[in-house]
Amino acid sequence: MTYLPKLFAGALLAASCLTSAVAQSTEGAAIARADEDIFMLLREAARQGDAAKATAYASRLPNHEFAPYVEYYRLKPQLRTASPAEVLGFLTRHNGSAIAERMRIDWLLELGRARDWNNFDQQLPLVVSGDDLQLKCYALLSRLAKGENVAADARLLLLQPPAYGDACAALISGLAQSGQFSADDLLFQLRLAGEMDATGPSRRTALLLGASDTRAAQAVDMPALAMARGVGDTRADRAIYLVAVSRLARTTLNLAVVALEKNAPRFDRTELAIGWAGIAHAASLALDPDAYIYWQKAAAAPLTNEQFQWKTRIALRRQDWKTVADTIHAMPERLRSDPTWTYWLARAMQATANGAQNPEALAMYQRIADRNHFYGQLALEELGQKIAVPPAPAPLTAAEITAIEGNQGLQRALRFFNLRLRAEGAREWNWELRKFSERELLAAADFARRHDILDRMVNTSERTRTMFDYTQRFPAPHHDILAPTTQDLGLDKAWVYGLIRQESRFILDARSSVGASGLMQVMPGTGDYVARKIGLGEYVKGKLTDLRTNIVLGANYMNMVLQGAGGSQPVATAAYNAGPSRPRRWRANLSEPMEGAVFAESIPFTETRIYVKNVMANATNYAALFENKPQSLKARLGNVMPPGKAGDTLP
């Protein structure tokens, strides 16, 4: 019998244990990956409403780390048939959690659909974040079912027909049947549906008015065909014809004008003004020079919120400060109190004060000047100040950092983010934030920064109202790549960072619904175009999410659109978002220089308008950080020049 030396035997034993541990670790990792795959399948089955698959997948995850989510995904496809006891059991077991809040809202929507107002009314007060439009409509429908008068609340709520769904459609029908909505209310809904290209709501409203739903749909989708059938004799028929006129004006303005003028005797004074308002709105979106005249013809019309805003924008472009003031004063209070219109009303009041200081205008500036957004910054400058970095709060203590690190909700959110489940991660993260003090918000933002979740860092830090850490709100990562790139191109680094912050919130693998990728959200076609222009021969579309490639392509494209915009950052920013040809057309309507803030406010595309304002405000803050001195947003916006007067070159 051969005996091994003790040392050699010990080494063999250690090697055997290590091999076993490695095998166990590998096996454990494989099991974890398999569980992740099953969890993803379960999640998708729930999203598809497949109860059988959801139940089967959930049964394979008995002790999953996200057990409440496993249970939620199993139960969600069964809500229509589940007993109240089963749902209440889930809500009790997970009371106070983010996923219980989501389940309660899902259940409330199902209870509303089933008109189970008893259970609905019991659960509604327990909702923490009830911003869902469908939920609000069901809440009013429940009150309506008890005989309450809810028309006033409904008028404030029912302003977005494309989002109505079953709940809001049922609410409108109920209001009409109970007599709480008059014909005027329904005709207004018909106008809104046409304005927002909502065929379904247009059909339903026409039926409530006793008109043809087919003709109402044609007015939205095929306006020329609807108009060919004539004006009609009833008030509803005339309203449908005017919807068709406004829809036709979006594509063929001159024909819409001719049709309305020809049939003018068929309408009463208010109806005719509504027709002109639809044409004026369409002309405004095209920045047509005659839009101002059309708005004057629409003076007697009751306007929608969008029409109020576009009438104001066209008056701004004409520097008609009296019309600006009058139109903002006529807006509904909720719209009028928006910082956008607070600022422009103050400007209008100041402009009509014949050079004297208007105390009311100064008070309005003061009201929004502490908000660090586009109009807050402009208001601050009107008060004689510039945009500066506020003093930093006291550093976080070790105890504050440790407390946040131990927060189970944030840790759960972090795990979801690592699995690229951003919706679940954001839900858990935001659920925790609602409980936090300002110091805890700063600590949570720091936690996000240390784990490289920069979008959550920015979002969290922006929630503070008295303490401001601008290194959290306006981060500047990847400086080693971005700084030399911008320097070589002669680009303003603050502007580039301001655009990235708006584009991707620094999510490296961000991908938009239209295929834009990476930090600077470069479209594949744009990336290919820029790569050819700058001689990036090794570029392939698969490298769009590569950090260095994405920055190089995005920064070069910014430089191209800036040259095409004659050096105007607001115009170039619009071009980056909407493509170069559109801002070129918008500038083609200018006969003289226009204040940059007016140009930004009157951009026809809502997304691009918001985008430009946010990027320019971001860039001003970044400049204040980088240069360590106060900045002027007005100077950055400058004046937008007509084409050909600013050294334009086409990108």
DOGUGU-777921 format. One record per residue (C-alpha): residue number from 1; residue in three letters; chain; x, y, z. Coordinates in steps of 0.5 Angstrom, whole numbers. Each point is the difference from the previous one (the first is absolute). Layout:
! DOGUGU-777921
- nr; rest; kette; x; y; z
- NUM; ala; A; X; Y; Z
...
***
This chain:
! DOGUGU-777921
- nr; rest; kette; x; y; z
- 1; met; A; 0; 0; 0
- 2; thr; A; 3; 7; -2
- 3; tyr; A; -1; 6; 5
- 4; leu; A; 0; 7; -3
- 5; pro; A; 4; 5; 4
- 6; lys; A; -5; 4; 4
- 7; leu; A; 2; 7; -4
- 8; phe; A; -2; -3; -6
- 9; ala; A; -6; -4; 2
- 10; gly; A; -2; 7; 3
- 11; ala; A; 1; 3; -7
- 12; leu; A; -4; -5; -3
- 13; leu; A; -6; 1; 5
- 14; ala; A; 1; 8; -1
- 15; ala; A; 0; -1; -8
- 16; ser; A; -6; -5; 1
- 17; cys; A; -4; 5; 4
- 18; leu; A; 2; 6; -5
- 19; thr; A; -3; -4; -6
- 20; ser; A; -6; -2; 4
- 21; ala; A; -1; 8; 2
- 22; val; A; 1; 2; -7
- 23; ala; A; -5; -5; -3
- 24; gln; A; -5; 2; 5
- 25; ser; A; 1; 7; -1
- 26; thr; A; 0; -1; -8
- 27; glu; A; -7; -4; 2
- 28; gly; A; -2; 5; 4
- 29; ala; A; 1; 5; -5
- 30; ala; A; -3; -4; -6
- 31; ile; A; -6; -1; 5
- 32; ala; A; -1; 8; 1
- 33; arg; A; 1; 1; -8
- 34; ala; A; -6; -5; -1
- 35; asp; A; -4; 3; 5
- 36; glu; A; 1; 7; -3
- 37; asp; A; -2; -3; -6
- 38; ile; A; -6; -3; 3
- 39; phe; A; -2; 7; 3
- 40; met; A; 1; 4; -6
- 41; leu; A; -5; -5; -4
- 42; leu; A; -5; 0; 6
- 43; arg; A; 0; 8; -1
- 44; glu; A; -1; 0; -7
- 45; ala; A; -6; -5; 1
- 46; ala; A; -3; 5; 5
- 47; arg; A; 1; 5; -5
- 48; gln; A; -3; -4; -5
- 49; gly; A; -6; -2; 4
- 50; asp; A; 1; -7; 0
- 51; ala; A; -2; -3; 6
- 52; ala; A; 2; -7; -1
- 53; lys; A; 7; 1; -2
- 54; ala; A; 1; 5; 6
- 55; thr; A; -3; -5; 5
- 56; ala; A; 5; -5; -3
- 57; tyr; A; 6; 4; 0
- 58; ala; A; -2; 3; 7
- 59; ser; A; 0; -8; 3
- 60; arg; A; 7; -1; -2
- 61; leu; A; 3; 6; 4
- 62; pro; A; -3; -2; 7
- 63; asn; A; 6; 4; 4
- 64; his; A; 2; 6; -5
- 65; glu; A; 3; 6; 3
- 66; phe; A; -6; 4; -3
- 67; ala; A; -5; -4; 3
- 68; pro; A; -5; 5; 0
- 69; tyr; A; 1; 2; -7
- 70; val; A; -1; -8; -2
- 71; glu; A; -6; 0; 3
- 72; tyr; A; -2; 7; -3
- 73; tyr; A; 1; -3; -7
- 74; arg; A; -4; -6; 2
- 75; leu; A; -6; 4; 2
- 76; lys; A; 0; 5; -5
- 77; pro; A; -3; -3; -6
- 78; gln; A; -5; -3; 5
- 79; leu; A; -3; 6; 2
- 80; arg; A; -6; 0; -4
- 81; thr; A; -2; -7; 4
- 82; ala; A; 4; 0; 6
- 83; ser; A; -5; 1; 7
- 84; pro; A; 1; 6; 4
- 85; ala; A; 3; -4; 5
- 86; glu; A; 5; -2; -4
- 87; val; A; 2; 7; -2
- 88; leu; A; -1; 2; 7
- 89; gly; A; 5; -5; 3
- 90; phe; A; 5; 2; -5
- 91; leu; A; 0; 7; 2
- 92; thr; A; 0; -2; 7
- 93; arg; A; 6; -4; 0
- 94; his; A; 4; 6; -4
- 95; asn; A; -3; 6; 3
- 96; gly; A; 4; 6; 0
- 97; ser; A; 4; -3; -6
- 98; ala; A; 1; 3; -7
- 99; ile; A; -3; -6; -3
- 100; ala; A; -6; 0; 4
- 101; glu; A; -2; 7; -2
- 102; arg; A; 1; -2; -7
- 103; met; A; -5; -6; 1
- 104; arg; A; -5; 4; 3
- 105; ile; A; 0; 5; -6
- 106; asp; A; -1; -6; -4
- 107; trp; A; -5; -3; 4
- 108; leu; A; -4; 7; 0
- 109; leu; A; 0; 1; -8
- 110; glu; A; -3; -7; 0
- 111; leu; A; -5; 2; 5
- 112; gly; A; -2; 6; -3
- 113; arg; A; 0; -4; -7
- 114; ala; A; -5; -5; 4
- 115; arg; A; -4; 6; 3
- 116; asp; A; 1; -3; 7
- 117; trp; A; 0; 6; 3
- 118; asn; A; 0; -3; 7
- 119; asn; A; 7; -3; 0
- 120; phe; A; 2; 6; -4
- 121; asp; A; -2; 5; 5
- 122; gln; A; 3; -3; 6
- 123; gln; A; 7; -1; -4
- 124; leu; A; 1; 7; -3
- 125; pro; A; 1; 4; 6
- 126; leu; A; 6; -5; 1
- 127; val; A; 4; 2; -6
- 128; val; A; 6; 4; 1
- 129; ser; A; 1; 2; -7
- 130; gly; A; -6; 0; -4
- 131; asp; A; 2; 4; -6
- 132; asp; A; -3; -5; -5
- 133; leu; A; -5; 4; -5
- 134; gln; A; -4; -7; 0
- 135; leu; A; 0; 0; 7
- 136; lys; A; -3; 7; 1
- 137; cys; A; -5; -1; -5
- 138; tyr; A; -3; -6; 3
- 139; ala; A; 0; 4; 7
- 140; leu; A; -4; 5; -3
- 141; leu; A; -5; -5; -3
- 142; ser; A; 0; -3; 7
- 143; arg; A; -3; 6; 3
- 144; leu; A; -4; 1; -6
- 145; ala; A; -3; -7; 1
- 146; lys; A; -2; 3; 7
- 147; gly; A; -4; 6; -3
- 148; glu; A; 6; 5; 1
- 149; asn; A; 1; 6; -5
- 150; val; A; 7; -1; -2
- 151; ala; A; -1; 4; -7
- 152; ala; A; 5; 6; 3
- 153; asp; A; 6; -5; 2
- 154; ala; A; -1; -4; -7
- 155; arg; A; 1; 6; -4
- 156; leu; A; 6; 1; 3
- 157; leu; A; 2; -7; -1
- 158; leu; A; -2; -2; -7
- 159; leu; A; 5; 4; -4
- 160; gln; A; 4; -6; -3
- 161; pro; A; -5; -4; -5
- 162; pro; A; 6; -5; -2
- 163; ala; A; 1; -2; 7
- 164; tyr; A; -8; -1; 2
- 165; gly; A; 0; -8; -1
- 166; asp; A; -6; -3; 3
- 167; ala; A; -1; 4; 7
- 168; cys; A; 0; 7; -3
- 169; ala; A; -5; -2; -6
- 170; ala; A; -4; -3; 5
- 171; leu; A; 0; 6; 4
- 172; ile; A; -2; 4; -6
- 173; ser; A; -6; -4; -2
- 174; gly; A; -2; 0; 8
- 175; leu; A; 0; 7; 0
- 176; ala; A; -3; 1; -6
- 177; gln; A; -6; -5; 2
- 178; ser; A; -1; 4; 6
- 179; gly; A; 0; 6; -3
- 180; gln; A; 6; 3; 4
- 181; phe; A; 3; 1; -7
- 182; ser; A; -3; 5; -5
- 183; ala; A; 0; 0; -7
- 184; asp; A; 6; 5; 1
- 185; asp; A; 4; -5; 4
- 186; leu; A; -1; -5; -5
- 187; leu; A; 2; 4; -6
- 188; phe; A; 6; 3; 4
- 189; gln; A; 2; -8; 0
- 190; leu; A; -1; -1; -7
- 191; arg; A; 5; 6; -1
- 192; leu; A; 5; -3; 4
- 193; ala; A; 0; -6; -3
- 194; gly; A; 1; 3; -7
- 195; glu; A; 5; 4; 3
- 196; met; A; 4; -6; 3
- 197; asp; A; -1; -5; -6
- 198; ala; A; -5; -4; 4
- 199; thr; A; -4; -4; -4
- 200; gly; A; -3; -5; 5
- 201; pro; A; -3; 6; 5
- 202; ser; A; -2; 4; -6
- 203; arg; A; -5; -6; -2
- 204; arg; A; -2; -1; 7
- 205; thr; A; -2; 8; 1
- 206; ala; A; -3; 0; -7
- 207; leu; A; -5; -5; 2
- 208; leu; A; -2; 3; 7
- 209; leu; A; -1; 6; -4
- 210; gly; A; -5; -4; -5
- 211; ala; A; 5; 1; -6
- 212; ser; A; 3; -5; -5
- 213; asp; A; 6; -3; 4
- 214; thr; A; 3; -2; -7
- 215; arg; A; 0; 7; -3
- 216; ala; A; 3; 2; 7
- 217; ala; A; 6; -5; -1
- 218; gln; A; 0; 3; -7
- 219; ala; A; 1; 7; 2
- 220; val; A; 6; -2; 4
- 221; asp; A; 3; -5; -5
- 222; met; A; -2; 2; -7
- 223; pro; A; -2; 7; 1
- 224; ala; A; -1; 1; -7
- 225; leu; A; -5; -5; -1
- 226; ala; A; -4; 2; 6
- 227; met; A; 0; 7; -3
- 228; ala; A; -3; -2; -7
- 229; arg; A; -6; -3; 4
- 230; gly; A; -2; 7; 1
- 231; val; A; -1; 4; 7
- 232; gly; A; -6; -3; 2
- 233; asp; A; -6; 3; 4
- 234; thr; A; 1; -2; 7
- 235; arg; A; 4; 4; 5
- 236; ala; A; 4; -7; 1
- 237; asp; A; 1; -1; -8
- 238; arg; A; 3; 7; 0
- 239; ala; A; 4; -1; 5
- 240; ile; A; 3; -6; -3
- 241; tyr; A; 1; 4; -7
- 242; leu; A; 4; 5; 4
- 243; val; A; 4; -6; 3
- 244; ala; A; 2; -2; -7
- 245; val; A; 1; 7; -2
- 246; ser; A; 6; 0; 6
- 247; arg; A; 2; -6; -2
- 248; leu; A; 1; 1; -8
- 249; ala; A; 3; 7; 2
- 250; arg; A; 6; -4; 3
- 251; thr; A; 2; -3; -7
- 252; thr; A; -3; 5; -5
- 253; leu; A; -1; 7; 4
- 254; asn; A; -3; 4; -6
- 255; leu; A; -5; -5; -2
- 256; ala; A; -3; 0; 7
- 257; val; A; 0; 7; 0
- 258; val; A; -4; 0; -7
- 259; ala; A; -5; -5; 3
- 260; leu; A; -1; 4; 6
- 261; glu; A; -1; 7; -3
- 262; lys; A; -5; -3; -5
- 263; asn; A; -4; -4; 5
- 264; ala; A; 0; 6; 5
- 265; pro; A; -7; 2; -1
- 266; arg; A; -2; -7; 3
- 267; phe; A; 3; 1; 7
- 268; asp; A; -2; 5; 5
- 269; arg; A; 5; 5; 3
- 270; thr; A; 3; -5; 5
- 271; glu; A; 1; -6; -4
- 272; leu; A; 3; 4; -6
- 273; ala; A; 5; 3; 6
- 274; ile; A; 1; -8; 2
- 275; gly; A; 2; -1; -8
- 276; trp; A; 5; 5; 0
- 277; ala; A; 3; -2; 6
- 278; gly; A; 1; -7; -3
- 279; ile; A; 3; 3; -6
- 280; ala; A; 4; 5; 5
- 281; his; A; 3; -6; 4
- 282; ala; A; 2; -3; -6
- 283; ala; A; 3; 6; -3
- 284; ser; A; 4; 1; 6
- 285; leu; A; 3; -7; 0
- 286; ala; A; 3; 2; -7
- 287; leu; A; 2; 6; 2
- 288; asp; A; -4; 3; -5
- 289; pro; A; 0; 8; -1
- 290; asp; A; -7; 0; 0
- 291; ala; A; -1; -3; 6
- 292; tyr; A; -1; 6; 4
- 293; ile; A; -5; 3; -5
- 294; tyr; A; -4; -7; 1
- 295; trp; A; 0; 1; 8
- 296; gln; A; -3; 7; -1
- 297; lys; A; -6; -3; -4
- 298; ala; A; 0; -5; 6
- 299; ala; A; -1; 5; 5
- 300; ala; A; -7; -3; 2
- 301; ala; A; 2; -7; 1
- 302; pro; A; 0; -4; 7
- 303; leu; A; 7; -3; -1
- 304; thr; A; 3; -6; 2
- 305; asn; A; 7; 0; 4
- 306; glu; A; 4; -1; -6
- 307; gln; A; -3; 5; -3
- 308; phe; A; 1; 5; 5
- 309; gln; A; 7; -1; 0
- 310; trp; A; 1; 0; -7
- 311; lys; A; -4; 7; -1
- 312; thr; A; 5; 2; 6
- 313; arg; A; 6; -2; -4
- 314; ile; A; -2; 3; -6
- 315; ala; A; -1; 6; 3
- 316; leu; A; 7; 0; 3
- 317; arg; A; 3; -1; -6
- 318; arg; A; -3; 6; -3
- 319; gln; A; 2; 4; 7
- 320; asp; A; -8; 1; 1
- 321; trp; A; 1; 1; 7
- 322; lys; A; -7; 2; 2
- 323; thr; A; -3; -6; -4
- 324; val; A; 5; -4; 4
- 325; ala; A; -3; 2; 7
- 326; asp; A; -7; 0; -2
- 327; thr; A; 1; -7; -3
- 328; ile; A; 3; -3; 7
- 329; his; A; -5; 4; 4
- 330; ala; A; -5; -4; -4
- 331; met; A; 3; -7; 1
- 332; pro; A; -3; -4; 6
- 333; glu; A; 3; 1; 6
- 334; arg; A; 4; -7; 0
- 335; leu; A; 3; 2; -6
- 336; arg; A; 2; 7; 1
- 337; ser; A; 3; -2; 7
- 338; asp; A; 6; -4; -4
- 339; pro; A; 7; 3; 0
- 340; thr; A; 0; 1; -7
- 341; trp; A; -6; 5; 0
- 342; thr; A; 1; 3; 6
- 343; tyr; A; 7; 2; -3
- 344; trp; A; -3; 3; -6
- 345; leu; A; -6; 3; 3
- 346; ala; A; 5; 4; 4
- 347; arg; A; 4; 2; -6
- 348; ala; A; -6; 2; -3
- 349; met; A; -2; 4; 6
- 350; gln; A; 7; 3; 0
- 351; ala; A; 0; 2; -8
- 352; thr; A; -6; 4; 1
- 353; ala; A; 2; 4; 6
- 354; asn; A; 3; 5; -4
- 355; gly; A; 7; -1; 3
- 356; ala; A; -2; 0; 7
- 357; gln; A; 1; -6; 5
- 358; asn; A; -7; -3; 1
- 359; pro; A; 0; -3; 7
- 360; glu; A; -5; -6; -2
- 361; ala; A; 5; -2; -6
- 362; leu; A; 6; 0; 5
- 363; ala; A; -4; -4; 5
- 364; met; A; -2; -5; -5
- 365; tyr; A; 7; -1; -2
- 366; gln; A; 2; -1; 7
- 367; arg; A; -5; -5; 1
- 368; ile; A; 4; -5; -5
- 369; ala; A; 7; 3; 1
- 370; asp; A; 2; -6; 5
- 371; arg; A; -2; -5; -5
- 372; asn; A; 6; -2; -4
- 373; his; A; -3; -2; -7
- 374; phe; A; 0; 4; -6
- 375; tyr; A; -5; 6; 2
- 376; gly; A; 2; 0; 7
- 377; gln; A; 7; 2; -3
- 378; leu; A; -3; 5; -4
- 379; ala; A; -4; 3; 5
- 380; leu; A; 6; 0; 5
- 381; glu; A; 3; 4; -6
- 382; glu; A; -6; 5; 0
- 383; leu; A; 2; 1; 7
- 384; gly; A; 7; 3; -1
- 385; gln; A; 3; -7; 2
- 386; lys; A; 4; -5; -4
- 387; ile; A; 0; -8; 1
- 388; ala; A; 5; -2; 5
- 389; val; A; 2; -7; 4
- 390; pro; A; -3; 1; 7
- 391; pro; A; 4; -2; 6
- 392; ala; A; 1; -7; 1
- 393; pro; A; -3; -4; 6
- 394; ala; A; 4; -2; 5
- 395; pro; A; 3; -7; -1
- 396; leu; A; -4; -6; 1
- 397; thr; A; 2; -4; 6
- 398; ala; A; 3; -7; 1
- 399; ala; A; -7; -2; 4
- 400; glu; A; -4; 3; -6
- 401; ile; A; 3; -4; -5
- 402; thr; A; 0; -6; 4
- 403; ala; A; -8; 1; 1
- 404; ile; A; -1; 1; -7
- 405; glu; A; 4; -6; -2
- 406; gly; A; -4; -4; 5
- 407; asn; A; -6; 2; -3
- 408; gln; A; -4; -7; -3
- 409; gly; A; -4; 4; -5
- 410; leu; A; 6; 3; -3
- 411; gln; A; 4; -6; 0
- 412; arg; A; -6; -4; -4
- 413; ala; A; 0; 6; -5
- 414; leu; A; 7; -1; -1
- 415; arg; A; -1; -7; -1
- 416; phe; A; -5; 1; -5
- 417; phe; A; 4; 5; -4
- 418; asn; A; 6; -5; 0
- 419; leu; A; -5; -5; -4
- 420; arg; A; -2; 6; -4
- 421; leu; A; -7; 0; 2
- 422; arg; A; 0; 8; 0
- 423; ala; A; -8; 0; 1
- 424; glu; A; 0; -4; 7
- 425; gly; A; 7; 3; 2
- 426; ala; A; -3; 7; -1
- 427; arg; A; -6; -2; 4
- 428; glu; A; 3; -3; 6
- 429; trp; A; 5; 6; 0
- 430; asn; A; -5; 6; -1
- 431; trp; A; -5; -4; 6
- 432; glu; A; 6; 1; 5
- 433; leu; A; 1; 7; -2
- 434; arg; A; -7; 3; 2
- 435; lys; A; 2; -2; 7
- 436; phe; A; 7; 4; 0
- 437; ser; A; 2; 7; 3
- 438; glu; A; 5; 4; -4
- 439; arg; A; 6; -3; 3
- 440; glu; A; -2; -7; -1
- 441; leu; A; -2; 2; -8
- 442; leu; A; 7; 3; 0
- 443; ala; A; 3; -7; 3
- 444; ala; A; -4; -4; -5
- 445; ala; A; 2; 4; -6
- 446; asp; A; 7; -1; 3
- 447; phe; A; -1; -8; 0
- 448; ala; A; -3; 0; -7
- 449; arg; A; 7; 4; -2
- 450; arg; A; 4; -5; 3
- 451; his; A; -4; -6; -3
- 452; asp; A; 1; 4; -7
- 453; ile; A; -8; 1; -1
- 454; leu; A; 1; 7; -2
- 455; asp; A; -7; 1; -2
- 456; arg; A; -3; -2; 7
- 457; met; A; 5; 5; 3
- 458; val; A; -2; 6; -4
- 459; asn; A; -7; -2; 1
- 460; thr; A; 0; 0; 7
- 461; ser; A; 5; 6; 1
- 462; glu; A; -5; 4; -4
- 463; arg; A; -5; -1; 6
- 464; thr; A; 3; 4; 5
- 465; arg; A; -3; 7; 1
- 466; thr; A; 5; 3; 5
- 467; met; A; 6; -4; -1
- 468; phe; A; 4; 0; -7
- 469; asp; A; 6; -4; -2
- 470; tyr; A; 1; 1; -7
- 471; thr; A; 5; -5; -1
- 472; gln; A; -6; -5; 1
- 473; arg; A; -5; 4; -4
- 474; phe; A; 5; 2; -6
- 475; pro; A; 6; -6; 0
- 476; ala; A; 5; 0; -5
- 477; pro; A; 2; -7; -1
- 478; his; A; 5; -3; -6
- 479; his; A; 4; 7; 0
- 480; asp; A; 6; -4; -2
- 481; ile; A; -3; -1; -7
- 482; leu; A; -5; 6; 0
- 483; ala; A; 5; 5; 2
- 484; pro; A; 5; -1; -6
- 485; thr; A; -6; -1; -5
- 486; thr; A; -3; 6; 1
- 487; gln; A; 6; 4; 1
- 488; asp; A; 3; -3; -7
- 489; leu; A; -7; 2; -3
- 490; gly; A; 0; 7; 3
- 491; leu; A; -7; -2; 3
- 492; asp; A; -3; 3; 7
- 493; lys; A; 1; -6; 5
- 494; ala; A; -6; 3; 4
- 495; trp; A; -4; 0; -6
- 496; val; A; 2; -8; -1
- 497; tyr; A; -1; -2; 7
- 498; gly; A; -7; 4; 0
- 499; leu; A; -2; -4; -6
- 500; ile; A; 2; -7; 3
- 501; arg; A; -3; 1; 6
- 502; gln; A; -7; 2; -4
- 503; glu; A; 1; -6; -5
- 504; ser; A; 2; -6; 5
- 505; arg; A; 1; 2; 7
- 506; phe; A; 7; -3; -1
- 507; ile; A; -3; -7; -1
- 508; leu; A; 5; -3; -4
- 509; asp; A; -4; -6; -3
- 510; ala; A; -6; 5; -1
- 511; arg; A; -4; -2; -6
- 512; ser; A; -6; 4; -3
- 513; ser; A; -7; -2; -3
- 514; val; A; 3; 2; -7
- 515; gly; A; 7; -3; 1
- 516; ala; A; 4; 5; 2
- 517; ser; A; 6; -3; 5
- 518; gly; A; 5; 2; 5
- 519; leu; A; 2; 6; 4
- 520; met; A; -2; 5; -5
- 521; gln; A; -6; -4; -3
- 522; val; A; 3; 0; -7
- 523; met; A; -4; -3; -6
- 524; pro; A; 3; -6; -4
- 525; gly; A; -1; 4; -7
- 526; thr; A; 3; 7; 4
- 527; gly; A; 6; -5; 2
- 528; asp; A; 1; -2; -6
- 529; tyr; A; 0; 7; -4
- 530; val; A; 4; 3; 6
- 531; ala; A; 5; -6; -1
- 532; arg; A; 1; 1; -7
- 533; lys; A; 1; 7; 0
- 534; ile; A; 5; 0; 6
- 535; gly; A; 4; -6; -3
- 536; leu; A; -2; -5; 5
- 537; gly; A; 2; -6; -4
- 538; glu; A; -1; -5; 5
- 539; tyr; A; -7; 2; 2
- 540; val; A; -5; -5; 0
- 541; lys; A; -7; 1; 3
- 542; gly; A; 1; -5; 5
- 543; lys; A; 5; 5; 3
- 544; leu; A; -6; 5; 2
- 545; thr; A; 0; -2; 7
- 546; asp; A; 8; 0; 1
- 547; leu; A; 1; 6; 4
- 548; arg; A; 6; 3; -4
- 549; thr; A; -3; -1; -6
- 550; asn; A; -7; 3; 2
- 551; ile; A; 3; 6; 3
- 552; val; A; 4; 1; -7
- 553; leu; A; -5; -1; -4
- 554; gly; A; -5; 5; 4
- 555; ala; A; 5; 5; 1
- 556; asn; A; 1; 1; -7
- 557; tyr; A; -7; 0; -2
- 558; met; A; -1; 5; 5
- 559; asn; A; 5; 4; -3
- 560; met; A; -3; -1; -7
- 561; val; A; -7; 2; 2
- 562; leu; A; 4; 6; 3
- 563; gln; A; 3; 3; -6
- 564; gly; A; -7; -1; -4
- 565; ala; A; -3; 4; 5
- 566; gly; A; 5; 6; -1
- 567; gly; A; 3; -1; 7
- 568; ser; A; -7; 0; 4
- 569; gln; A; 0; -5; 6
- 570; pro; A; -8; 0; 0
- 571; val; A; -1; -1; -7
- 572; ala; A; 6; -6; 0
- 573; thr; A; -4; -3; 6
- 574; ala; A; -6; 0; -4
- 575; ala; A; 3; -3; -6
- 576; tyr; A; 4; -6; 4
- 577; asn; A; -7; -2; 3
- 578; ala; A; -5; 1; -6
- 579; gly; A; 5; 0; -6
- 580; pro; A; 4; 6; -4
- 581; ser; A; -6; 1; -5
- 582; arg; A; -5; 2; 5
- 583; pro; A; 3; 6; 4
- 584; arg; A; 3; 2; -7
- 585; arg; A; -8; 1; -2
- 586; trp; A; -1; 3; 6
- 587; arg; A; 5; 5; -1
- 588; ala; A; -2; 1; -7
- 589; asn; A; -7; 4; 3
- 590; leu; A; 5; 5; 3
- 591; ser; A; 0; 7; -3
- 592; glu; A; 4; 3; 6
- 593; pro; A; 4; -3; 6
- 594; met; A; -4; -3; 5
- 595; glu; A; 2; -1; 8
- 596; gly; A; 2; -7; 1
- 597; ala; A; -5; -1; 6
- 598; val; A; -6; 2; -5
- 599; phe; A; 3; -5; -5
- 600; ala; A; 1; -5; 5
- 601; glu; A; -7; 1; 2
- 602; ser; A; -3; 0; -7
- 603; ile; A; 3; -7; -2
- 604; pro; A; -6; -3; -3
- 605; phe; A; 2; -7; 2
- 606; thr; A; -2; -1; 8
- 607; glu; A; 6; -5; 1
- 608; thr; A; 5; 4; -3
- 609; arg; A; -3; 7; 3
- 610; ile; A; 1; -4; 7
- 611; tyr; A; 7; -3; -2
- 612; val; A; 3; 7; -2
- 613; lys; A; -2; 4; 6
- 614; asn; A; 3; -6; 4
- 615; val; A; 6; -1; -3
- 616; met; A; 1; 8; 0
- 617; ala; A; -1; 0; 7
- 618; asn; A; 4; -6; 2
- 619; ala; A; 6; 3; -4
- 620; thr; A; 0; 7; 4
- 621; asn; A; 0; -4; 6
- 622; tyr; A; 6; -4; -2
- 623; ala; A; 4; 6; -3
- 624; ala; A; -1; 3; 7
- 625; leu; A; 3; -6; 3
- 626; phe; A; 5; -1; -5
- 627; glu; A; 2; 8; 0
- 628; asn; A; -1; 1; 8
- 629; lys; A; -4; 7; -2
- 630; pro; A; -7; 2; -1
- 631; gln; A; -3; -1; -7
- 632; ser; A; -5; 3; -5
- 633; leu; A; -5; -5; -3
- 634; lys; A; -3; 6; -4
- 635; ala; A; 7; 1; -3
- 636; arg; A; 1; -7; -2
- 637; leu; A; -7; 0; -3
- 638; gly; A; 2; 6; -4
- 639; asn; A; -4; 2; -6
- 640; val; A; -2; -4; -5
- 641; met; A; 2; 2; -7
- 642; pro; A; -4; -1; -7
- 643; pro; A; 3; -5; -4
- 644; gly; A; 6; 3; -4
- 645; lys; A; 2; 6; 5
- 646; ala; A; 4; -4; 5
- 647; gly; A; 5; -4; -4
- 648; asp; A; -4; -7; -1
- 649; thr; A; 3; -6; -3
- 650; leu; A; -4; -6; -1
- 651; pro; A; 1; -6; 4
***
